[in-house]
Structures are given as C-alpha cells and as structure tokens.
Amino acid sequence: MYRARFEYDDADPPGYRGGQVPIGRMAGGEELTVKLFEIPPGEQLCPYHYEYVEEWLVVLDGTPTLRTPSGEEQLQSGDVVRFPSGPDGAHKLSNPTQAKAIILMFSSAQEPAVAVYPDSDKIGVWTPGDQDNVMLKRADGNADYYDGET
C-alpha cells in the first residue's frame, strides 16, 4: 500500500496542494478513515480545524510543522500525535522545508461528520454519498433551532 501513487486534486488552491492515498478504504476499512498524505515543500495539508471525533497523526518521513491551540512545533519522522475531539484538538500541518513530508492520519469514518474552521469562522458537514454536504460561514448560518418551523 505504501507504494500506491499519491492522488492530487487539481481544484486545491496553491498552498494547499497535497497528495493522498485512501489506504483504509483500499484495504476494505469501514469504521476508520486511514489516509497517507504527501505534503510537498511550501504546502499545507488543510486549513486549521477541529472535529468532533478523535484523530491521530504519524509522521513517516520529513519534518512538518504542526499548529495546535498551544502553538507551533516541528515534528520528526516517528512522531505520533493524538488530536482530541473538539476545540482542544484543533490542528494544521504545513511543510516549510525543502523536502516532502509523508504522514499517516487516522480518524472515524462515521458520517455525517462535522469540522469547524476557527480561522475562517466556517463549519463543514459531510454526509453519506456527499449529497447534502455543506460549508457554512457561522455568521451567515446561525439560526434558532425553531426558525421557520412555527
């Protein structure tokens, strides 16, 4: 599986161009999402975010920089990091070095899934089959539970 080719999404903007291999799905996994990521020099994996499930990170190669609520630190090959659910687990990986970084991420495969992006005040919701996926600005999407119901 490690020799699988990284897939890049042409829709990713500059600064967020990372490759991935969905190795968990390729191995028939159903309850865990396991992905292998390649972060080229100068790129980032995804925006700063947290989810409502625990996530894990293993650095296989390179020295990516990890941002958490505690600040930034440079990781090394072999480092293992657990991100708790909720705001305390917020994280972002970047690669300011001249060499690619390879990481392995583990998370829940349960859907719907929710991610919060504190820097841009967004909330993303991913649903089975992607039919009802949505990304909302919290300031625009805030509504009372019974809004429009009575």
VENHU-V366654 format. One line per field, one symbol per residue. ss: DSSP state (A for helix, B for strand, O for the rest). psi: psi as a letter, one per 30 degrees, with the letter a starting at -180 (. if undefined). burial: b if it has 24 or more other C-alpha atoms within 12 Angstrom, else e. Layout:
# VENHU-V366654
ss=???
psi=???
burial=???
This chain:
# VENHU-V366654
ss=OOOOOOBOOOOOOOOOOBBBBOAAAAOOOOOBBBBBBBBOOOOBOOOOBBBOOOBBBBBBBOOOBBBBOOBBBBOOOOOBBBBOOOAAAOBBBBOOOOOOBBBBBBBBOOOOBBBBBOOOOBBBBBOAAAOOOBBBBAAAAOOOOOOOOO
psi=efflkkkkjffklkfhjllljieeefggkefkjjkkkkjlkgllellklllglkllkkjekailkkklffakkkllkfkkkkjllaefgklkkligagklkklkkklkgkklkkkkieeghlkkkklkfgegkkkkkeefgjlkegkgf.
burial=eeeeeeeeeeeeeeebbbbbbbbbeeeeeeebbbbbbbbbbebbbbbbbbbbbbbbbbbbebbbbbbbeeeeeebeeeeebebeeeeebbbbbbbbeeebbbbbbbbbbeeebbbbbbeeebbbbeeeeeeeeeeeeeeeeeeeeeeeee
